[in-house]
Amino acid sequence: MRNSAAVHAAPRHAAETSGTGKRGFWIVTSVLALTLTAASAPTPLYGIYAADWHFSSITLTVVFAIYAVALLFALLAFGTLSDAIGRKPVIIAALVLQAAGMLWFITADSVTWLVVARIAQGLATGLVSAAVSAALLDLQPPGRTGLAALTNALMSTAGLGAGALGSGALVEYAPHPQRLVYIVVLIAAVVLLVAVIFCVDETVTAKRRPQLWSSIAVPKALVPAFLAAAPCLVATLALGGLYLSLGPSLAHELNHSTNHLLGGAVPAMLCGTGALATAVMRSSSARSCIIVGCTTLAVGPGLTAVALGIGNSPLFYASTVIAGVGFGVGYLGTLRSLVTLADPEHRGALVSAIYLVAYTAFSVPVVVAGVVTTREGLEHTAIGFCAVLAVLAVTALAATLRTSNRAARVAPPSPAGLTDSQSS
């Protein structure tokens, strides 16, 4: 799951760091990229695990979804921990957890150990999300306003795509297909652990007693906007969950092939397109992002359903690219439309509510799809899933247009011509 915590916008705790500041920024960026790469690395291997250990689609989707549950727990329980004890200790703890997860993957001989490894990954990603987002803001080079947020968004989505594609290539063409990808990630985690310890400055100078568990609330004034954005948020994250869990299996069925690089290319195309679209529309208004995102979220999954129904592989990949635009831009617009409306004192609780909806949408529908697959088959389940996503996207688009038109009728002009994209 992509990192969403950039919206916390933590203040600088230490002044501009010198010497290792710029280097520290890119090391922390590498930690984020590695974390999301590791998150999608098991994707091309799920089919192998299911075949070797004879478990069903339900079990496969539970193994996938448990990651999101652990991630949400870590975010809600420890999301503000780095503000209290420092960025480095939290990032170091996350890297240690990531390394432990890789070791459990390497030695796994049953579904139980897959679940344990995925829990470790989810906890590591949850810890990294808030700490890395804040550290990037702290270490952002002077005069490069916006670099931290853009780097955060791009590395998160690109990391997911790189993990699936790289893992597919190693599984298909390299030796030890069920272990090599995890060994590579383990080595990278150890290298980055050493780099963080010795080459990254701590930016939190005023330590305090940590307060765990984030509050979850939507300010009353923002409830209409939240409800309008929720279908887009759900569609975006559910789409990501579908492609990252069952995408390779769909590619194998359509192409009548077991090539794991071909399977890994499906989530990679979705995430890569999402990253590119995010970069292209990074300066666009929230409304523009949601309109483009919801439109492509409706068209992409709709064409995917058609492609699966007629068994057309090229159309399936084309629809994945279209859906990828919605995956990146829809999420960007949803976050921007909500977070910029909240007062600073309510922003943390609102972000926690967004996380709750997002990770529930990322995990629960996938498990439901796993249950339905055992009765209706993968193809029919995916068609129904995509149809629901398209309906959600159309609903979100209509709600967005209705809400923005209503706001335009009643809102006073923005001071000095400030737009929502500039204020975000």
C-alpha positions in Angstrom: 0.0 0.0 0.0 1.3 3.4 -0.9 2.4 5.9 1.7 -0.2 8.4 2.6 1.3 10.2 5.5 2.7 13.1 3.5 -0.4 15.0 4.4 0.6 15.2 8.1 3.0 18.1 7.1 5.0 17.9 10.3 6.9 21.1 11.1 10.6 21.4 11.0 12.1 20.5 14.4 15.7 21.2 13.7 16.8 24.0 11.4 18.3 23.3 8.1 20.6 20.4 8.5 24.1 20.9 7.0 26.6 18.3 5.8 24.5 15.2 5.8 21.2 17.0 5.3 20.9 16.6 1.5 22.4 13.1 1.6 20.0 12.2 4.5 17.0 13.3 2.4 17.8 10.9 -0.4 18.7 8.1 2.0 15.3 8.5 3.7 13.7 8.6 0.2 15.4 5.3 -0.5 14.0 3.8 2.7 10.5 4.7 1.5 11.1 3.3 -2.0 12.5 0.0 -0.5 9.6 -0.3 1.9 7.0 -0.1 -0.9 9.0 -2.2 -3.2 9.1 -4.9 -0.5 5.4 -4.6 0.0 4.6 -5.7 -3.5 7.5 -8.2 -3.9 5.4 -11.2 -2.9 2.7 -10.4 -5.5 4.0 -12.6 -8.3 4.7 -15.4 -5.8 1.2 -15.8 -4.4 0.3 -18.3 -7.2 3.4 -20.4 -6.5 2.6 -20.5 -2.8 -1.0 -21.5 -3.5 0.1 -24.3 -5.8 2.8 -25.6 -3.6 0.9 -25.5 -0.3 -2.5 -26.2 -1.8 -4.5 -23.3 -0.3 -7.5 -21.5 -1.8 -8.1 -18.0 -3.1 -9.6 -17.1 0.2 -6.3 -17.9 2.0 -4.4 -16.1 -0.7 -6.4 -12.9 -0.2 -6.2 -13.1 3.6 -2.4 -13.4 3.4 -2.5 -10.2 1.2 -5.0 -8.3 3.3 -3.4 -9.0 6.7 -0.6 -6.6 5.6 -3.1 -3.7 5.4 -4.5 -4.6 8.8 -1.1 -4.5 10.4 -0.2 -1.3 8.5 -3.3 0.5 9.7 -2.7 -0.7 13.3 0.9 0.7 13.2 -0.3 4.0 11.7 -3.0 4.6 14.2 -1.0 3.4 17.2 2.4 4.9 16.4 1.7 7.5 13.8 3.0 10.4 16.0 5.8 8.4 17.7 8.5 10.0 15.6 7.4 13.5 16.7 8.1 12.5 20.3 11.2 10.3 20.2 12.8 11.3 16.9 12.7 10.2 13.3 15.8 7.9 13.3 14.7 5.5 16.1 11.4 4.9 14.3 12.9 4.4 10.9 15.5 2.1 12.3 12.9 0.0 14.1 10.9 -0.2 10.8 14.0 -1.4 8.9 14.7 -4.0 11.5 11.1 -5.2 11.2 11.4 -5.2 7.4 14.6 -7.3 7.6 12.8 -9.7 10.0 9.9 -10.0 7.6 12.3 -10.9 4.7 13.9 -13.6 6.9 10.5 -15.1 7.6 9.7 -15.1 3.9 13.0 -16.8 3.1 12.4 -19.6 5.6 8.6 -19.9 5.2 7.4 -23.4 4.7 3.7 -22.8 5.5 0.9 -20.3 5.3 1.4 -19.4 8.9 4.9 -18.0 8.2 3.6 -16.1 5.2 1.1 -14.4 7.5 3.8 -13.6 10.1 6.0 -12.1 7.4 3.2 -10.0 6.0 2.3 -8.7 9.5 6.0 -7.7 10.0 5.9 -5.9 6.6 2.7 -4.1 7.4 4.0 -2.9 10.8 7.2 -1.8 9.2 5.3 0.2 6.5 3.0 1.8 9.0 6.0 2.9 11.1 7.9 4.2 8.1 4.9 6.1 6.6 4.6 8.8 9.2 8.3 9.0 10.2 9.6 9.1 6.6 7.0 11.7 5.6 8.0 14.0 8.5 11.7 13.3 7.9 11.5 14.3 4.3 9.9 17.6 5.2 12.5 18.2 7.9 15.4 17.4 5.5 14.0 19.0 2.4 16.7 21.1 0.8 16.2 24.9 1.2 14.3 26.5 -1.6 12.8 23.2 -2.8 9.3 23.6 -1.4 7.1 20.8 -2.5 10.0 18.4 -3.2 9.2 16.3 -0.1 5.5 15.8 -0.9 6.2 15.0 -4.6 9.0 12.6 -3.7 6.8 10.9 -1.2 3.9 10.4 -3.7 6.1 9.3 -6.5 8.4 6.9 -4.6 5.4 5.3 -2.9 3.6 4.4 -6.1 6.7 3.7 -8.2 8.0 1.5 -5.4 4.9 -0.7 -5.5 5.3 -1.1 -9.3 9.0 -1.8 -9.2 8.6 -4.4 -6.5 6.0 -6.4 -8.5 7.9 -6.1 -11.8 11.4 -6.8 -10.3 10.0 -9.8 -8.3 8.3 -11.2 -11.4 11.6 -11.0 -13.4 13.6 -12.7 -10.6 11.0 -15.4 -10.1 10.9 -16.2 -13.8 14.5 -16.0 -14.8 16.7 -16.2 -11.7 17.6 -19.2 -9.5 15.8 -19.8 -6.1 12.5 -18.1 -7.2 10.9 -18.3 -3.8 13.8 -16.8 -1.9 16.1 -14.6 -4.1 13.8 -11.5 -4.2 13.6 -11.5 -0.4 17.4 -11.9 -0.1 17.9 -8.9 -2.3 15.4 -6.8 -0.2 17.1 -8.0 3.0 20.5 -6.9 1.8 19.1 -3.5 0.8 17.4 -3.1 4.1 20.7 -3.9 6.0 22.6 -1.4 3.8 20.0 1.3 4.4 19.9 0.5 8.1 23.6 1.3 8.4 23.2 4.4 6.2 20.4 5.8 8.4 22.4 5.2 11.6 25.6 6.9 10.4 24.5 9.3 7.6 21.1 10.8 8.5 20.8 13.7 11.0 18.2 13.5 13.7 15.8 16.5 13.2 13.7 16.2 16.3 15.6 18.1 19.1 12.8 18.6 21.6 12.0 15.0 22.7 8.9 14.4 24.8 6.9 11.5 26.2 5.1 9.7 23.3 1.3 9.7 23.1 0.0 6.7 21.3 -3.1 6.1 19.3 -4.4 8.8 16.9 -7.8 10.2 17.3 -10.3 9.4 14.5 -12.8 12.0 13.6 -14.3 14.0 10.7 -15.1 17.6 11.6 -18.8 18.2 11.3 -18.4 20.9 8.7 -16.4 18.5 6.5 -18.8 15.5 6.6 -20.5 16.4 3.3 -17.1 16.7 1.5 -15.9 13.5 3.2 -19.0 11.5 2.1 -18.6 12.9 -1.4 -14.9 11.9 -1.6 -15.4 8.5 0.1 -16.5 6.6 -3.1 -13.4 7.8 -5.0 -11.2 6.8 -2.1 -12.8 3.4 -1.8 -12.6 2.8 -5.6 -9.0 3.8 -5.7 -7.8 1.6 -2.9 -9.9 -1.3 -3.8 -8.6 -1.2 -7.3 -5.0 -1.3 -6.0 -5.9 -4.2 -3.8 -7.4 -6.1 -6.7 -4.4 -5.7 -9.0 -1.8 -6.3 -6.3 -3.4 -9.5 -5.1 -5.2 -11.1 -8.1 -3.7 -9.2 -11.0 -1.0 -11.7 -11.9 -3.5 -14.6 -11.7 -5.8 -12.7 -14.2 -2.9 -12.1 -16.5 -2.0 -15.8 -16.4 -5.5 -16.8 -17.2 -5.9 -14.4 -20.1 -2.6 -15.2 -21.7 -2.7 -19.0 -20.9 0.8 -18.5 -19.5 2.5 -19.0 -16.2 5.3 -16.4 -17.0 5.7 -14.5 -13.7 7.2 -11.5 -15.4 4.0 -11.2 -17.4 2.0 -11.4 -14.1 4.2 -8.9 -12.3 3.8 -6.5 -15.2 0.1 -6.0 -14.4 0.5 -4.3 -11.0 3.6 -2.6 -12.3 1.7 -1.0 -15.1 -1.0 0.2 -12.7 1.4 1.7 -10.2 3.8 3.0 -12.8 1.1 4.8 -14.7 -0.2 6.1 -11.4 3.2 7.6 -10.5 3.5 9.2 -13.9 0.0 10.7 -13.8 0.7 12.0 -10.3 3.8 13.8 -11.5 2.0 15.3 -14.5 -0.9 16.6 -12.4 1.0 17.5 -9.3 0.1 21.2 -9.7 -3.5 20.7 -10.7 -6.4 21.6 -8.4 -8.1 19.0 -6.2 -11.3 19.2 -8.3 -9.4 18.6 -11.6 -7.6 15.6 -10.1 -10.8 14.1 -8.8 -12.6 14.6 -12.2 -9.8 13.0 -14.1 -9.3 10.3 -11.5 -12.9 9.3 -11.3 -13.4 9.4 -15.0 -10.4 7.0 -15.6 -11.5 4.9 -12.6 -14.8 4.4 -14.3 -13.4 3.8 -17.8 -10.4 1.7 -16.8 -12.2 -1.0 -14.7 -15.1 -0.9 -17.2 -12.8 -1.8 -20.0 -11.1 -4.4 -17.8 -14.5 -6.1 -17.3 -15.0 -6.1 -21.0 -11.5 -7.5 -21.7 -12.0 -10.3 -19.2 -15.4 -11.1 -20.6 -14.2 -11.5 -24.2 -10.7 -12.8 -23.3 -8.8 -10.0 -24.9 -5.3 -9.6 -23.4 -4.2 -6.4 -25.2 -7.4 -4.6 -24.1 -6.8 -5.9 -20.5 -3.4 -4.2 -20.5 -4.7 -1.0 -22.1 -7.4 -0.8 -19.5 -4.8 -1.3 -16.7 -3.0 1.8 -17.9 -6.2 3.8 -18.0 -7.1 2.6 -14.5 -3.6 3.4 -13.4 -4.2 7.1 -14.1 -7.2 7.0 -11.8 -5.2 5.0 -9.2 -2.7 7.8 -8.9 -4.6 11.0 -9.6 -7.9 10.0 -7.9 -6.1 9.4 -4.6 -4.1 12.6 -5.0 -7.2 14.6 -5.6 -9.2 13.0 -2.7 -6.4 13.7 -0.2 -6.0 17.3 -1.4 -9.7 18.0 -1.4 -10.1 16.9 2.2 -6.9 17.8 4.0 -6.7 21.4 2.8 -10.2 22.1 4.1 -9.4 21.0 7.7 -8.1 23.3 10.4 -4.6 22.3 11.6 -5.9 21.2 15.0 -8.4 18.8 13.3 -6.1 17.6 10.5 -4.6 14.7 12.3 -8.0 13.2 13.3 -9.2 13.7 9.7 -6.2 12.0 8.2 -6.7 9.0 10.6 -10.3 8.8 9.4 -9.0 8.8 5.8 -6.6 6.0 6.6 -9.3 3.9 8.2 -11.5 4.1 5.1 -8.5 3.7 2.7 -7.0 0.6 4.3 -10.4 -1.0 4.9 -11.1 -0.5 1.2 -7.7 -1.9 0.3 -8.2 -5.2 2.3 -11.8 -6.1 2.9 -13.0 -6.2 -0.7 -10.1 -8.4 -1.7 -11.0 -10.9 0.9 -14.6 -10.9 -0.2 -13.3 -11.4 -3.8 -11.3 -14.4 -2.6 -14.5 -15.9 -1.1 -16.5 -15.3 -4.2 -13.8 -16.7 -6.4 -14.1 -20.1 -4.9 -17.7 -20.2 -6.0 -17.9 -18.1 -9.2 -14.3 -18.4 -10.5 -11.6 -15.7 -10.8 -12.8 -14.2 -14.1 -16.4 -13.7 -13.1 -15.4 -12.4 -9.7 -13.0 -9.9 -11.3 -15.7 -8.7 -13.8 -18.1 -8.1 -10.9 -15.4 -6.3 -8.9 -14.5 -4.0 -11.8 -18.2 -3.2 -12.4 -18.6 -2.2 -8.7 -15.5 0.0 -8.9 -16.8 1.7 -12.1 -20.1 2.5 -10.4 -18.3 3.9 -7.3 -16.2 6.1 -9.6 -19.2 7.5 -11.4 -20.9 8.1 -8.0 -17.8 9.9 -6.8 -17.7 12.0 -9.9 -21.3 13.1 -9.6 -20.9 13.9 -5.9 -17.8 15.9 -6.6 -19.4 18.0 -9.4 -22.5 18.5 -7.2 -20.5 19.5 -4.2 -18.2 21.8 -6.0 -21.1 23.5 -7.9 -22.9 24.1 -4.6 -19.7 25.5 -3.1 -19.2 27.8 -6.0 -22.7 29.3 -5.5 -22.2 30.0 -1.8 -18.5 30.6 -1.3 -16.9 34.0 -1.4 -14.0 34.6 -3.8 -10.6 33.2 -2.6 -8.3 35.9 -1.3 -5.7 37.0 -3.8 -6.9 34.5 -6.3 -5.5 31.5 -4.2 -6.6 28.2 -5.7 -6.9 24.9 -3.9 -3.8 23.5 -5.7 -1.7 26.4 -4.5 -3.0 26.1 -0.9 -2.1 22.4 -0.8 
